[in-house]
Amino acid sequence: MTVLVLTCEEDVTADLVVAELHQQGVPLVRLDPGDLPGDVALSAEYVRGEFRGYLSTGGRVASVEGLRSVWVRRPGEPAAHADEPSAWLTDESGHALYGMLDSTAARWMNHPSAAAKARRKPWQMRIAHRSGFPVPATLVTTYPSIARQFAEQYRQVVVKSVSGKSPGDPPMALPTTLVPPDADFSGVAAAPTLLQRYIPKRADIRLTSVGETHFAARKVAEADQVDGRFGDTDHTWEPVEVPVPIARAVETYKKHADIAYGAFDFAEDAEGTWWFLECNQGGQFGFIELETGQPIARAVAAWLGAEPV
């Protein structure tokens, strides 16, 4: 049976997993939905209760019924590379591709519908609480007065993007920014704003969860570092043991979210508490593996290549 990898052409993280799948002798097909229609073609037939489906790319053909798993890594938007792209063609191509794949019994890492829900930070905060993580007090609001009260109560707060996206072009990550309690919060009325109690941290933690396997890495933070994604430091990522309560919370969270893979970010405070910040259902792990030597790609490949139960 075949593993289907949905990702863009240039994806070093996917390259690591593909190499592991090849080494394990697992058949695979890698394609970008952005190349449908065009370099990617499909056909699905539903006749008299029977289903047959096929995908082809680069001269290779895969039977959809013969898929053991689907890895939604970093796929392009369907029809993005078409000769005459349009919103209509994107919708048609997306419905055709993912509807056909939904007709199989293949396992997903992660299913697009589950991933879309898991991506929403307000939902993440609720599930993180229910799963047992320590979670900083968080507010999402368009009321300036409520934002001001929140800042006065917690004194040190940070502002984050609710969606994780930037309004700029080209797109870039927006840093988490520390704001004073006497700041002007009138702009909150212009767009939903996420405020969170600031956690002074001694380290950043990235926990990569693959199926039932968890890999945690720790990087010492600078004293004035608010957002671990920005600013060079002299510290590198190092492997660290996962506390049992955190492992249990991760497993509960993933069960609620119905995801097989998640990249969890934590802030470690002076007492050693891991505070939940977010879970990226499609987060990168290549940089962690390269610095720590943790066999994350091998774990992903093993999950994708496992024989169906």
N, C-alpha and C positions, 0 to 999 in steps of 0.2 A: 504493500500500500504506500501511497505517496504523501509527502508533506508539501503543502502549498504555502509559499512565503510571499506575502503581499507587501512590497516595499518599493521605494524609488531606486533608480539605478545606482546612485552614489550613496551607499549606506555601509560604513565600515563596521558598525555593530552587527548588522545582518551578515556581513562577510564572515565574521568570526563564527557565527552559528552555522552558516552554510558549510564552512570548512569542517566543522565538527560532524555535521550530518554526513558529509562525504566520507569522512574517516570511519564513521559507524556503518557505512554501507546502506544508508537510508535513501531511497529514491526521493527526489524533490523537484518541484517546479517553482521557479522564482519569476514573478512578473509584477508590473506596475499597472494598477487600474487606470492610470492616466493614459496608458497606451491602448485602451479600449474605447472605440474601435480603431483598428490600425494594426500595429504589431501584435496586439492581442486579439484573439477571436474566440467566440463562444457559441455553443449551441446546446439547447435544452429541449427535450421532448417528453411530453406528458401524454401518454396514450393508454387507455384502458387500465388505469390504475398503476401503470408502470412508469418509471422515470429513468431517463438516460440523459447525461449531460457531459459536455466535453469543453475543455479549455486548451488553447494552443498559443504558443509563443516561441519565437526563434526556432521553428521547425520541430518543436516538441509538443506532443499532445498528451493531456492527462484526462483520465476518466474521473468525473466528479464523484461518482459513486465509490471510486477507489481511493478517496482521500482519507487519511487517518487523522490529520490535523491541519488547521489553518492558523498561520502566524500573521496577525495583522501588525506589522512592524511600523513602517512609515510609508503607507501607500499614498500615491498621488490621488487627486480628485478624479473620478472617472471622466474620461473624454477630455482631460486637460490638454493632451497633446494632439487632439484631432485636427484635421485640416481646417475645419470650420467649427471651432468650439462654441457652445452655447449652453445656457442654463437648462434648456430643454434636453439637449443631448446628454448632459451630465446626469440629469434625473433618470432618463431612459436607460443609460448605461449602468448607473448605480443600482437601479431596481433590478435590472436583468442579472447583473453579476452576483450581488449579494442575495437576491431572492433565490437564485439557482444554488448558491452555496448553502443557504439555509435549508435546502431540500435534502441535504445529506445528514449523516449521523456523525460527521467529523467533529473533533474537539477543537475549541477555539482558544487562542491566546492573543488578544481577548476579543469576544464578540463585539461588533461595532455598537450595538444598542447598549450593552452593558458598559462599554468604554465611554460612550457619550454621557451617560449618567454619572459614571465615576469621575469624570473630568470636572464636574461642577463643584466649586469650593464650598458653597453653602451646604450642599448635601454632604460633602466630605466631613465638615465640622460635626454635623449631627451623628453620622455613622461612627466617627472617631470617638465621640463621647460614649456611644452605646457599646463600642467594642472594648472599652476599658483603658484607652490611652490617656495620659495626662495631656490636656489640651488648653492652651492659653485662652483667656476670655476673648471672645471675638464678636464683632458687630458688623453687620452689613446694613447700610441705611442710606436714605436720601433726605433725612431730617437733620439739618445743621444743629438744632438744639440737642438732639439725642447724641450726636457725635461729640458735641462739646461736653455733655455730661459724662460720657464714657471716658473721654480724655482726662477730665477732672478727677474721676474716680480712680483711674489706674495710673495717672501721672505720666508714665512712660508708655507711649503707644507707637505702633508703626502702621503705616498705610501700605496696602498691597493692591495689586490688580485683582479684581474679582475673577476675571476670565483667564488671566495669565497672558493675555495678548496686549500688544502695544498699539496705540492709535497711529503710530508713525509709519513711514514707508522709507526704506525697507523695514520689515518687522524686526523687532529686537526685544529682548527681555527687559521688563521694567524692574529696577531695583526696589527692594523693600526699604522704605524710608522712615526714619525716626522723626516724629513730629512733636513739638512741645504742647503742653496742655492749654497754653494761651494762644494757640494758632487760630487763624481765621478759618472757620469751618463752613462759611457760607457757600463755597463751591460744591459742597456735598450734594446740594439740591440739583446740580446739573447732571449727575450720573450716580448710580449705586456705588458706594464706597465701602471698602473692607478695612476696618480698623481692628487691631489686635494688640493685646497687652505685650509689651516688649519683654523678651526673656534674655537677660544678660547671659551669654553663653561662653563656655570655655572650649567647646568643640562643636563641629558639625558632624552629624551622623547620617550616612546614607545606607539604608537597608534595602537590599534587592531581594525580593521574594519570588521564587520560581516554583510553582506547585507547592509542595510541602517543605521545600528547602529554602533557608534564609541565609543571606550573606550580608554581614554588616561591616562597614568601614568607617573609620573615624579620622577626622582631620582637625588638629588644634586650630582654634580661631584666634585672630588678633583681638586685642582688648576693645578696639573701637569698630570692629567689623560687624555690621548689621546684616548684610546679605552675603552669604557664603559664595554666591556665584560671581561676585565682583571683587576685584582687588587681588593682586598676587601676594602670596605669603611664602615663607621659607619652609612651610610644613607640607607634608604629603599625606595621602590617604594610606591608612594602615588597617589591617584586619582587626576586628574586635569581636568578642563573644556577644551573643544576643541574650539579654536578660530573659528569663523564662516568662515573666508577665508581659513583656513586649512581644515575644513570639506568639503567645496566646492571643494577644490583642490583634496582631497582624492576621492570624488565621481567621479570627472572628470577622474582622473587617473585610477580608477577601470573600468570605462566605456571604456576607450581606451584599457586597458589590457584585458578586458572581463573576469574579475575575480570577485568572490563573497566574497572572504576573502583575507585580506592582513595585514601583520604586518609591520608598517611603523616606521622607526627609524629617529629621529631628534636630532640635537644639538641645545640647547637653548643658545643664546649668552647673553651678559650683558644687551642688550636692550630688551630682551624678544622675539626676533625673533626666530622662529622655522625653522632651516635649514634642508632641506631634505637630508638624507644620503643614504637611500636605502629602498626598500620594499621587504620583504620576503613573497612570496606568500604562503608559508607553514610554517610560523614562529610559534614558541612555544608561548603559552599564559598561560600555567599552572602556571608558577612561578609568573606571574603578578596577576592572580586571587587569588592565595594563599596569596600574600602579601597585596593586596588592597581590596579583597572581591568583586571586580567587577564581575558580573554574566556573564562572557564571555562564559563559557561552556553552560549555559542555552540559550544564544542567538544563539550559533551555533546549538544546538539541535532544537530550535524553527525554524530556517531557514530550516534545513534538514527535519523536520517533518511537515512543512506547506503543506496543501493540494494543489495539482496542480491547477493552474488557468484554 
